[in-house]
Amino acid sequence: MRIALILNFNNYQQTIICCDNVLNTSVKKIIIVDNHSTNKSFSILKNNYKDIDCVSIIETSSNQGYASGNNCGLNYIATDCGVSSQNIIYILNPDSDIGEDNIDSINTLIETHQCVGAVTVSQQHNLFTAWHCLKPARALLFNSRIITRIAGHFGYREVIPYKFNLREINQTIPVDVVSGAFFGIRQDVLMEVGGFDEGTFLYYEEEALAAKLKSLGKQNYLLTTSTYIHKGQGSTSLANSKILKINAQSRLYFLKKYRHVNQAYILIYKLTNRVDEWIWSLFSREQ
C-alpha cells in the first residue's frame, strides 16, 4: 500500500492543496497529523475531508516538533494498517507539490532495490534536494552566524549538495541525506530505525535519519526521473533569532549523538554561540 503522511501546523490552506494533489495519485491512504495548531486547522481539515474515507485527520496533544509529529502519524499508520515491507510511506511537507510521476519514480526504485533507504526526486530549480553528510569541522565553522553570512554571499552553505544536471533525466544518484520535504521509504525500514529522532524540535531530522539508515546498511537515493515543487517555509513563522537558536541546539544534538564529538568540541561550539549572541546584541543596540 502507498501511504502519504502530511504534517500540518497552522497551515491548513497549503495542507489542503497538498492533500488534494496526493488524492490524484496512486496513493491509497493519506494521514494528516495536525501538530497541535494554534488556529482552527484541525477542525477545518477534519470537516474538509469528513466524506473521504482514505483521508484520516489526527491531532497531537502538544507540539513537540517535526520528528515527534511525524512519529505520531507513523504510529497511527502501524496501528491502522499494520507494518509491512509492502507498504511505502511518503513523507510530505504541506508546501510540497507532487504528482503521480514522482510517486511512480520512487515506488519503482524501492520495489526493485532491497537495500534502499529514503528515496526522493529532484526539486525544480533547486540543487539542495540531497546533500553530503555533515562533518563536525564544517558544522563548527558554520555554527558562527558571521561566517555563515559571509559564506552565503559567495554561495557557500553549511550543507554541500550533490552536483547533478537538473536537465538530465533518468539519473539514479546514491546520496547521504535527502530533504525531508518529500521522500518515500519502506514502512518496515522506517519503523526498524525507530522513525524520526525526537531529540530535536526542528532541523537536522534528515541528518539523523540518514545516520540511522546507514547503520542498517541502507542507501538513500536521489532520482532525476521526475521533479516536484517545494515552496519552502510553509509552516515556519518563528522569529529569526529563535530559528537560529533552535538550529544551533539541533545541530549540536546531532553532532553529539551521531558524530560523537568530544567535550572540547562542545565547549568551542557553545563559546561560538555566546560570542555570536554578544556581537549581535551590540549590533541590535546600534540599530
C-alpha positions in Angstrom: 0.0 0.0 0.0 1.2 3.5 -0.8 0.6 5.8 2.2 1.2 9.5 2.4 1.9 11.3 5.7 1.5 15.1 5.9 2.4 17.1 9.0 0.4 20.3 9.5 0.9 23.2 11.8 -1.2 26.3 11.4 -1.1 25.8 7.6 -4.4 24.2 6.6 -4.6 26.1 3.3 -1.4 24.5 1.9 -2.2 21.2 3.5 -5.5 21.0 1.7 -3.8 21.8 -1.6 -1.1 19.2 -0.9 -3.6 16.5 0.1 -5.8 17.2 -2.9 -2.8 16.7 -5.2 -2.0 13.4 -3.5 -5.6 12.3 -3.9 -5.0 12.5 -7.7 -2.1 9.9 -7.4 -2.0 6.2 -6.8 -1.5 6.7 -3.0 -4.2 4.7 -1.3 -4.3 6.3 2.1 -3.4 9.8 3.4 -2.7 10.6 7.1 -2.7 14.3 8.1 -1.3 15.0 11.5 -2.2 18.3 12.9 0.7 19.2 15.2 -1.4 20.9 17.9 -2.0 24.0 15.7 -3.0 27.3 17.5 -5.5 28.2 14.8 -8.6 26.1 13.7 -6.5 23.8 11.4 -7.7 20.6 13.0 -11.4 21.3 12.8 -11.1 22.8 9.2 -9.2 19.8 8.0 -11.5 17.3 9.7 -14.5 19.0 8.2 -13.0 19.3 4.7 -12.2 15.5 4.5 -15.1 14.1 6.5 -16.6 12.3 3.5 -13.3 11.0 2.1 -12.6 7.6 3.7 -9.0 7.3 2.5 -8.0 10.5 4.4 -7.6 10.4 8.2 -7.0 13.5 10.3 -5.4 13.1 13.7 -4.1 15.6 16.2 -1.2 15.6 18.7 -1.8 16.5 22.3 1.0 19.1 22.1 3.6 20.4 19.6 6.8 18.6 20.3 8.3 19.3 16.9 8.7 17.9 13.5 10.1 14.5 14.4 7.5 13.9 17.2 4.6 14.9 15.0 5.6 12.6 12.2 6.2 9.7 14.6 2.7 10.2 15.8 1.5 9.6 12.3 3.8 6.6 11.8 2.4 5.0 15.0 -1.1 5.6 13.8 -0.4 4.0 10.4 1.2 1.0 12.2 -1.9 0.5 14.3 -4.4 1.1 11.5 -2.6 -0.7 8.6 -0.1 -2.9 10.3 3.6 -2.9 9.5 4.7 -4.4 6.2 7.6 -4.3 3.7 5.0 -3.9 1.1 3.9 -0.6 2.5 5.7 2.5 1.2 5.4 5.7 3.3 5.6 9.1 1.6 6.7 11.8 3.9 5.4 15.2 2.7 5.6 18.8 3.8 2.4 20.7 3.1 4.2 23.1 0.8 5.4 20.4 -1.5 3.6 20.0 -4.8 3.9 16.4 -6.1 2.3 14.3 -8.8 1.9 10.7 -9.9 5.2 10.8 -11.8 7.0 11.5 -8.5 5.2 8.6 -6.7 5.9 6.2 -9.5 9.6 7.1 -9.8 10.2 6.5 -6.1 8.0 3.4 -5.9 9.8 1.7 -8.8 13.2 2.1 -7.3 12.1 1.0 -3.8 10.4 -2.1 -5.2 13.5 -3.1 -7.3 16.2 -2.5 -4.7 16.4 -4.4 -1.4 18.9 -2.3 0.5 17.3 1.1 -0.3 16.6 3.7 2.4 14.9 7.0 1.7 14.3 8.0 -1.9 13.4 11.4 -3.2 13.2 13.1 -6.6 14.8 16.4 -7.6 13.2 19.7 -6.7 12.6 22.2 -9.5 15.3 24.8 -9.7 16.9 23.6 -6.5 20.1 21.5 -6.1 19.6 21.3 -2.3 17.3 18.2 -2.6 20.1 15.9 -1.3 23.4 16.6 0.3 26.5 15.1 1.7 26.6 14.2 5.4 27.6 17.0 7.7 31.1 16.7 9.1 32.0 18.2 12.5 34.6 20.6 11.2 32.2 22.2 8.7 29.4 22.2 11.3 31.7 24.1 13.8 32.6 26.6 11.1 29.0 27.4 10.1 27.9 27.5 13.7 29.1 31.1 13.6 26.4 33.4 12.2 29.1 35.8 11.0 30.9 33.2 8.9 27.6 31.9 7.7 26.6 35.3 6.4 29.9 35.9 4.7 30.0 32.5 3.2 26.4 32.9 2.0 27.5 36.0 -0.1 29.8 33.7 -2.0 27.3 30.9 -2.5 28.5 28.6 0.2 26.2 26.9 2.7 26.6 24.5 5.6 25.5 21.5 3.6 27.1 20.5 0.3 24.6 19.4 -2.3 25.2 16.7 -4.8 26.1 18.1 -8.2 23.9 16.9 -11.0 22.4 18.3 -14.2 18.8 19.4 -13.5 18.0 18.9 -17.2 19.4 15.4 -17.4 16.7 12.8 -16.7 16.9 9.2 -15.6 19.8 9.6 -13.1 19.8 7.4 -10.0 22.2 9.0 -7.6 23.3 7.4 -4.3 23.3 10.1 -1.7 23.9 10.6 2.0 20.9 12.8 3.1 17.6 13.6 1.4 15.4 16.5 2.0 12.5 15.9 4.4 10.2 17.9 2.2 9.3 14.8 0.3 10.6 11.3 0.2 9.5 7.7 0.1 10.6 4.8 2.2 9.6 1.2 3.1 7.4 1.3 6.2 9.3 -1.6 7.9 12.6 0.1 7.3 11.4 3.3 8.8 9.9 1.6 11.8 13.1 -0.5 12.3 15.2 2.6 12.8 12.6 4.0 15.2 11.2 6.6 12.9 12.5 10.2 13.3 14.8 11.1 16.2 12.7 13.2 18.6 15.7 14.7 20.3 15.3 17.8 18.1 12.3 20.1 17.8 13.2 21.3 14.3 16.1 20.9 11.9 18.6 18.1 11.4 16.0 15.4 11.4 17.1 14.4 7.9 20.7 14.0 9.0 19.7 11.9 12.0 17.5 9.7 9.8 20.3 9.3 7.3 22.7 8.2 10.0 20.3 5.7 11.4 19.6 4.2 7.9 23.3 4.0 7.2 23.8 2.0 10.4 21.4 -0.6 8.9 23.3 -0.7 5.6 20.6 1.2 3.7 21.4 3.5 0.8 19.5 6.7 0.2 18.9 7.8 -3.4 18.1 11.0 -5.4 16.2 10.4 -8.7 16.1 12.8 -11.6 13.3 10.8 -13.3 10.8 13.5 -12.3 10.7 16.8 -10.3 8.5 18.4 -7.8 8.0 21.9 -6.4 8.9 22.8 -2.8 7.8 26.3 -1.9 9.6 26.4 1.4 8.9 27.9 4.9 5.2 26.8 4.7 4.8 26.2 8.4 7.7 28.2 9.9 6.8 31.5 11.4 9.3 31.8 14.2 11.4 34.9 14.7 14.8 34.8 13.0 16.7 34.8 16.3 14.6 31.9 17.7 15.2 29.9 14.5 18.9 30.4 14.8 18.9 29.2 18.4 16.8 26.1 17.6 19.1 25.4 14.7 22.2 25.6 16.8 20.7 23.3 19.5 19.6 20.7 17.0 22.9 20.7 15.2 24.8 20.1 18.5 22.4 17.3 19.4 23.1 15.6 16.1 26.8 16.1 16.4 26.9 14.6 19.9 24.7 11.6 19.2 25.7 10.7 15.7 29.2 12.2 15.2 30.3 11.6 18.7 32.1 15.0 19.1 34.2 15.3 22.3 33.9 17.8 25.2 36.5 20.2 23.8 34.5 20.4 20.6 31.3 21.1 22.5 32.9 23.8 24.6 34.2 25.6 21.5 30.7 25.2 19.9 28.9 26.8 22.8 31.5 29.5 23.1 30.9 30.4 19.5 27.2 30.7 20.2 27.8 33.0 23.1 30.2 35.2 21.2 27.7 35.4 18.3 24.9 36.4 20.7 27.1 39.1 22.2 28.1 40.5 18.8 24.5 40.5 17.6 23.2 42.2 20.7 25.7 45.0 20.2 24.6 45.3 16.6 21.0 45.4 17.7 21.6 48.3 20.1 23.2 50.3 17.4 20.2 49.7 15.2 
